[in-house]
Structure formats: structure tokens, C-alpha cells
Amino acid sequence: MSEVIQDGMVVSLGYTLRLANGQIVDYSEADEPLEYLHGAGNIVPGLERELAGLQLGDVKDVEVSADDGYGAYDPEDVETVERGMLPANLPLELGMVLAIRDSDGNYSEAYVREIGDREVTLDFNHPLAGQKLFFSVEVLGLREASEEELAHGHPHGVDGDEDEDFDDEDIVDFEGDEDFGDDDVDDEDIEDDGKPNRPGRYN
Ligand code: ZN
């Protein structure tokens, strides 16, 4: 009997993600599929649900509503802060994603939506919030997760190692009074390379 995608399986997925207007916003490189642990909430719920039961080599188009993707866009989740509250040496760019640590030590992610002379607008919505998502996927690999992977709730690399954590220097310590967000962001999911997280990821 062939293996199928189900809870406890590590899946290697080739994917292309388009928006309703046809724009491609993300895709996996040919030699770098997205690896995720099925059933662990590593990817958006609407995609994970539709992948259950697929076999190695299967291809599928999956439409995911915003609610089953990155959620509705919340206009309240946007904050304008003084430029001086961010580190002076931080090379701000529009659209870059910042990992922000507030005074309570909580992490949240924001992307830079506007840069003014004195103020910066940070958007704590996911960059794809409010969007219907159109995935085209191909199952490129399928294996049972190790006990360690199950315990951690995510796959490890081919060499069995943890993914590298982001560097501490990538974190922006925010000293404002504002209490940003309420999500505890998993360290490994935080990137500040100026691009949104791989949209297959569920944050
Ligand atoms: Zn781990």
C-alpha cells in the first residue's frame, strides 16, 4: 500500500502560490521544496486539509480562502511609530519584515508599510492577510516523521539537524509602550530578509 499524506508524515512539497489576479507571490525552487510536518500546523490550515490523502507524485490545485489562509486583514493592526524608536542603524526598506521584541519580551512580526522622515508605519497583519490563495502543488517527497520531529512539531533537515535559528541581531528591540500583537512567534519562522515568509508557512 502506498503511503499517503496524513498526520505524522513529513512532506516535501513543490508549490506555486498565486493571488486572485494571477500574480505569483511565491514558489519553491526546483531543488528546495517546502518541507513540513503534516498535522502540526506548519502550513496554512486550508492547504494542509486539502493535501491529506495525496500520494507521492500527486499534483493538485488548491484554493484557500483568506480565513483558511492568513486571516482577514485587520486595519487596527497597523501602528505608526517614531523613527527614533527603531534602531538608528537599521536599514529600513519598504516591505521588509521585522521581528520585534516588546518590553515584555514578546515577539511579533511586522512589515514596513510606510517610511516617513520622522515616522514609520508598521503593519502587523501578515502580508497575505485578506487574500484568497491559489496553490499549485506537487508531492515530491513523503516519509514518516522521527520521534524528535513529532516532539518538536516540525521537520528537521536531511542531516537531521535543526533549522538554523535567526541571529539575535535581526531582532528589533522595541521600547515603546505599545503592546504589539498577541502572537508568540516561533523563532524559526522569523526572517527579515525583506521578503514575507514563505507563504506556505502558517504563522
Ligand atoms: Zn526541532
Boltz pocket constraint, residues with backbone or C-beta under 6 A from the ligand:
constraints:
  - pocket:
      binder: B
      contacts: [[A, 148], [A, 149], [A, 152], [A, 154], [A, 155], [A, 156], [A, 162], [A, 163]]
      max_distance: 6.0
